[in-house]
Amino acid sequence: MRRKWYILLISSLFLAAVIGYLVKFRGTGDEPKVVVVLQEMDSQYWNIVKAGAEKGFQEFDISGKVVAPGNTSKKDVLEYTLKRVLNEHPDVVVVSPDGSPAVMSILKKFVENKIPVLLVDTDIPLEHKTAYIGTDNYELGRKAGELLASQLQPGDEVALPFLAEDLTYPVFRERIKGATFGLENAGIKVVTEQVNASNESSTTREVMTAILQKHPDIKGVYVTTDTKAMDALEVIKEQGLNMPVVGADGLIEMIELIENGTLTGTVAQNPYDMGYISIETALKVIKGEDVKKNIDTGVDVISKDNAKLKLDFLRELLK
């Protein structure tokens, strides 16, 4: 009898363990549901944000997904993606908004439906948003300006090429303000080209070319993204010039230029942390915990010393 009892007990424990494993593996259907809505997923930057969010889903046992408009046509803009998500009634929505009135309007409907809204990467003046998770873009610009100034002498001229989106998009406006402060505070003269302000089709290459023609003595360049920085660098090389160029975002191609000595440094956001921390914050909200209204994911200064470490991390992430 005792032997049979032991066999029965061991069998029961084994069966309970198997059932527990299967429930955890398959999910019970009761996990918190979080949807992350990004502006797009065709670029390296947004795929890094996505990777951070998906790591958060895994570690915090959350049923979640990352979505974005499939293209920029009227049939699939961010507004319509958000409308579809609203109909799914998630526990929390994490959104990288574009600042348009249409997106602001649909986000207000999330709030009205008692669905907490976390903003990631881009902050907008949405009343009753739960939190913003991302970069302090003024601080990013200030650090970029100081980094560029550290490679120059007081009195030198630095170019800030403006595109139409730089003048209308809050993130870029803040970066320009911060960079201007950091440069001018170090005694650097800031020059720019304004002819493109009313021309949305202007490119960084065109604006950079115009600046070099009008200001041949510039000694450095700051632009609001790494993609624009690399475009500006191409124009500089074509003109047979050599000067420091600083952008943002921390894209692989930009960091490779630092590792191989083409550039000395740049500043970088932490898009992976944005994605991960947004999910961590979403879980706290679901549990009813208090969260900060502004969660700063920080800014890294990338130089030759830490470029390889950053590259290894990003390459592994995007394999």
C-alpha positions as CSV (number, residue, x, y, z in Angstrom):
1,M,0.0,0.0,0.0
2,R,2.7,2.4,1.0
3,R,4.6,1.8,-2.3
4,K,1.4,2.4,-4.3
5,W,0.9,5.6,-2.4
6,Y,4.4,6.8,-3.2
7,I,3.9,6.0,-6.9
8,L,0.6,7.9,-6.9
9,L,2.2,10.9,-5.2
10,I,5.1,11.1,-7.6
11,S,2.8,10.7,-10.6
12,S,0.6,13.5,-9.3
13,L,3.6,15.8,-8.8
14,F,4.9,15.1,-12.2
15,L,1.6,15.7,-13.8
16,A,1.2,19.0,-12.0
17,A,4.6,20.1,-13.1
18,V,3.8,19.2,-16.7
19,I,0.5,21.1,-16.6
20,G,2.2,24.1,-15.0
21,Y,4.8,24.2,-17.7
22,L,2.2,23.9,-20.5
23,V,0.1,26.6,-19.0
24,K,3.0,28.9,-18.8
25,F,4.3,28.0,-22.3
26,R,0.9,28.5,-24.0
27,G,-0.4,31.3,-21.8
28,T,-3.6,31.3,-19.9
29,G,-5.3,34.0,-21.8
30,D,-5.4,36.1,-18.7
31,E,-2.1,37.9,-19.2
32,P,-2.2,41.7,-19.4
33,K,-2.6,42.9,-23.0
34,V,-0.4,45.7,-24.2
35,V,-0.2,47.0,-27.8
36,V,2.7,49.1,-28.9
37,V,2.0,51.4,-31.9
38,L,5.1,52.8,-33.6
39,Q,5.3,55.3,-36.4
40,E,6.8,52.7,-38.8
41,M,9.0,49.6,-38.8
42,D,11.0,50.1,-42.0
43,S,14.0,51.6,-40.3
44,Q,16.7,50.4,-38.0
45,Y,15.7,52.8,-35.2
46,W,12.1,51.6,-34.9
47,N,13.2,48.0,-35.0
48,I,15.4,48.6,-32.0
49,V,12.5,50.1,-30.1
50,K,10.5,47.0,-31.2
51,A,13.2,44.6,-29.9
52,G,13.1,46.3,-26.5
53,A,9.4,46.1,-26.3
54,E,9.4,42.4,-27.2
55,K,12.0,41.7,-24.6
56,G,9.7,43.4,-22.1
57,F,6.7,41.2,-23.1
58,Q,8.9,38.1,-22.5
59,E,10.4,39.1,-19.2
60,F,7.2,40.5,-17.7
61,D,4.9,37.7,-19.0
62,I,2.7,40.2,-20.9
63,S,0.5,39.3,-23.9
64,G,1.6,42.0,-26.3
65,K,2.3,43.0,-29.9
66,V,4.1,45.8,-31.8
67,V,2.3,47.3,-34.8
68,A,2.8,50.2,-37.2
69,P,1.2,51.5,-40.4
70,G,2.2,49.4,-43.3
71,N,2.7,52.4,-45.5
72,T,2.0,56.1,-45.6
73,S,-1.1,56.0,-47.8
74,K,-4.3,57.5,-46.5
75,K,-5.6,53.9,-46.1
76,D,-3.0,53.0,-43.5
77,V,-1.7,56.0,-41.7
78,L,-1.1,56.1,-37.9
79,E,-4.6,57.3,-37.2
80,Y,-6.2,54.2,-38.7
81,T,-3.8,51.9,-37.0
82,L,-4.8,53.4,-33.7
83,K,-8.5,53.0,-34.5
84,R,-8.0,49.3,-35.0
85,V,-6.1,49.0,-31.8
86,L,-8.8,50.9,-29.9
87,N,-11.4,48.3,-31.0
88,E,-9.2,45.6,-29.5
89,H,-9.5,47.2,-26.0
90,P,-6.0,46.5,-24.7
91,D,-5.2,47.1,-21.0
92,V,-2.6,49.7,-22.0
93,V,-1.5,51.3,-25.3
94,V,2.0,52.4,-25.9
95,V,2.2,55.0,-28.8
96,S,4.8,56.9,-30.6
97,P,2.6,59.7,-31.9
98,D,3.2,61.9,-35.0
99,G,1.7,65.0,-33.3
100,S,-1.1,65.4,-35.9
101,P,-4.6,66.6,-34.8
102,A,-6.1,63.3,-36.1
103,V,-3.8,61.2,-33.9
104,M,-4.4,63.5,-30.9
105,S,-8.1,63.0,-31.4
106,I,-8.0,59.2,-31.4
107,L,-5.7,59.1,-28.4
108,K,-8.3,61.1,-26.5
109,K,-10.7,58.3,-27.2
110,F,-8.4,55.8,-25.6
111,V,-8.4,58.0,-22.5
112,E,-12.2,58.3,-22.6
113,N,-12.4,54.5,-22.7
114,K,-10.2,54.2,-19.6
115,I,-7.3,52.8,-21.6
116,P,-4.0,54.2,-20.2
117,V,-1.9,55.9,-22.9
118,L,1.9,55.7,-22.6
119,L,3.8,57.9,-25.1
120,V,7.2,56.5,-26.3
121,D,9.9,58.4,-28.2
122,T,7.8,61.4,-28.9
123,D,5.9,63.5,-26.4
124,I,2.8,65.5,-27.2
125,P,0.6,67.7,-25.0
126,L,-2.1,65.0,-24.6
127,E,-4.2,65.7,-21.5
128,H,-4.5,62.8,-19.1
129,K,-1.7,60.8,-20.8
130,T,-0.2,58.4,-18.2
131,A,3.5,58.9,-19.0
132,Y,6.1,59.8,-21.6
133,I,9.0,57.4,-21.9
134,G,11.9,58.7,-24.1
135,T,14.7,61.2,-24.6
136,D,14.9,64.7,-23.2
137,N,15.5,66.1,-26.7
138,Y,16.7,69.5,-25.5
139,E,19.3,67.7,-23.3
140,L,20.3,65.6,-26.3
141,G,20.8,68.7,-28.4
142,R,22.8,70.4,-25.6
143,K,25.1,67.4,-25.2
144,A,25.5,67.3,-29.0
145,G,26.4,71.0,-29.1
146,E,28.9,70.6,-26.3
147,L,30.5,67.5,-27.9
148,L,30.9,69.4,-31.2
149,A,32.2,72.5,-29.5
150,S,34.8,70.4,-27.7
151,Q,36.4,69.6,-31.1
152,L,36.6,73.3,-32.2
153,Q,37.9,76.6,-31.0
154,P,35.8,79.6,-29.7
155,G,34.8,81.8,-32.6
156,D,34.6,78.9,-35.1
157,E,31.4,78.6,-37.2
158,V,29.2,75.6,-37.1
159,A,26.3,74.7,-39.5
160,L,22.9,73.6,-38.5
161,P,21.1,72.5,-41.7
162,F,17.3,72.9,-41.3
163,L,14.7,70.8,-43.1
164,A,11.0,71.6,-43.1
165,E,10.4,68.8,-40.6
166,D,13.0,70.3,-38.2
167,L,10.9,73.4,-38.0
168,T,7.6,71.7,-37.4
169,Y,8.4,68.5,-35.5
170,P,8.7,69.1,-31.7
171,V,11.4,66.6,-31.2
172,F,13.7,68.2,-33.8
173,R,12.9,71.8,-32.6
174,E,14.0,70.8,-29.1
175,R,17.2,69.3,-30.4
176,I,18.1,72.4,-32.4
177,K,17.4,74.6,-29.3
178,G,19.6,72.5,-27.1
179,A,22.4,72.3,-29.7
180,T,22.3,76.0,-30.3
181,F,22.6,76.7,-26.6
182,G,25.5,74.2,-26.1
183,L,27.4,75.7,-29.0
184,E,26.9,79.4,-28.3
185,N,27.6,78.8,-24.6
186,A,31.0,77.5,-25.7
187,G,31.7,80.6,-27.9
188,I,30.8,78.9,-31.2
189,K,29.0,80.8,-33.9
190,V,25.9,79.0,-35.4
191,V,25.0,79.5,-39.0
192,T,22.2,77.9,-40.9
193,E,20.2,78.0,-44.2
194,Q,16.6,79.0,-44.1
195,V,15.6,78.9,-47.8
196,N,14.2,75.5,-47.3
197,A,11.8,76.5,-44.6
198,S,8.9,76.7,-47.0
199,N,10.1,73.8,-49.3
200,E,9.2,70.4,-47.9
201,S,11.0,68.7,-50.7
202,S,14.4,70.0,-49.7
203,T,17.0,67.4,-48.7
204,T,19.9,67.5,-46.3
205,R,22.3,67.3,-49.2
206,E,20.8,70.3,-50.9
207,V,20.8,72.4,-47.7
208,M,24.3,71.3,-46.8
209,T,25.6,72.3,-50.3
210,A,23.9,75.7,-50.0
211,I,25.5,76.3,-46.5
212,L,29.0,75.4,-47.7
213,Q,28.6,77.9,-50.6
214,K,27.4,80.7,-48.4
215,H,29.6,79.9,-45.4
216,P,32.9,78.4,-46.7
217,D,34.6,78.8,-43.3
218,I,32.4,76.5,-41.2
219,K,34.3,74.0,-39.1
220,G,31.6,71.6,-38.0
221,V,28.0,70.4,-38.5
222,Y,25.1,69.4,-36.3
223,V,22.0,67.8,-37.7
224,T,19.0,66.3,-35.9
225,T,19.3,62.7,-36.9
226,D,22.1,60.2,-37.9
227,T,20.6,59.7,-41.3
228,K,20.9,63.4,-42.0
229,A,24.3,63.5,-40.5
230,M,25.5,60.9,-42.9
231,D,24.0,62.8,-45.9
232,A,25.8,66.0,-44.7
233,L,29.1,64.0,-44.4
234,E,28.8,62.8,-48.0
235,V,28.5,66.4,-49.2
236,I,31.5,67.5,-47.1
237,K,33.6,64.7,-48.5
238,E,32.5,65.5,-52.1
239,Q,33.7,69.1,-51.5
240,G,37.1,67.7,-50.4
241,L,36.6,69.0,-46.8
242,N,37.1,67.3,-43.4
243,M,35.2,68.4,-40.3
244,P,33.3,66.8,-37.4
245,V,29.6,66.0,-37.9
246,V,27.3,65.1,-35.0
247,G,23.8,63.7,-35.3
248,A,21.6,61.5,-32.9
249,D,19.9,58.2,-32.7
250,G,23.0,55.9,-32.5
251,L,22.5,54.0,-35.8
252,I,24.9,51.3,-36.7
253,E,26.3,53.1,-39.7
254,M,27.0,56.2,-37.7
255,I,28.8,54.3,-35.0
256,E,30.9,52.5,-37.6
257,L,32.2,55.8,-38.8
258,I,33.4,56.5,-35.3
259,E,34.9,53.1,-34.9
260,N,36.9,53.4,-38.1
261,G,38.0,57.0,-37.3
262,T,36.0,58.9,-39.9
263,L,34.2,60.8,-37.1
264,T,35.4,61.3,-33.5
265,G,32.0,61.1,-31.8
266,T,28.3,61.5,-31.7
267,V,25.3,61.4,-29.3
268,A,22.8,58.6,-29.2
269,Q,19.3,57.9,-27.9
270,N,18.5,54.6,-26.3
271,P,15.6,53.2,-28.4
272,Y,16.0,49.7,-26.9
273,D,15.5,51.1,-23.4
274,M,12.5,53.1,-24.6
275,G,10.8,49.9,-25.8
276,Y,11.7,47.8,-22.8
277,I,10.9,50.5,-20.1
278,S,7.6,51.3,-21.8
279,I,6.5,47.7,-21.2
280,E,7.9,47.7,-17.7
281,T,5.9,50.9,-17.0
282,A,2.7,49.4,-18.6
283,L,2.8,46.5,-16.2
284,K,3.1,48.9,-13.2
285,V,0.1,50.8,-14.5
286,I,-1.9,47.6,-14.9
287,K,-1.0,46.7,-11.3
288,G,-2.2,50.1,-10.1
289,E,1.2,51.4,-9.2
290,D,2.2,55.1,-9.5
291,V,4.6,55.9,-12.3
292,K,6.5,59.0,-13.2
293,K,4.9,61.4,-15.8
294,N,8.3,61.7,-17.6
295,I,10.7,58.8,-17.7
296,D,14.0,59.9,-19.3
297,T,15.8,57.0,-21.1
298,G,19.0,59.0,-21.3
299,V,21.6,60.0,-23.9
300,D,24.9,58.3,-24.6
301,V,28.0,60.0,-25.9
302,I,29.6,57.6,-28.4
303,S,33.3,57.8,-29.0
304,K,36.1,55.5,-30.2
305,D,36.4,54.1,-26.6
306,N,32.8,52.7,-26.5
307,A,31.9,52.4,-30.2
308,K,32.7,48.7,-30.5
309,L,30.7,47.8,-27.4
310,K,27.7,49.7,-28.7
311,L,28.1,48.1,-32.2
312,D,28.3,44.6,-30.8
313,F,25.1,45.1,-28.8
314,L,23.1,46.5,-31.8
315,R,24.4,43.9,-34.2
316,E,23.4,41.1,-31.9
317,L,20.0,42.7,-31.3
318,L,19.2,43.0,-35.0
319,K,20.4,39.6,-36.2
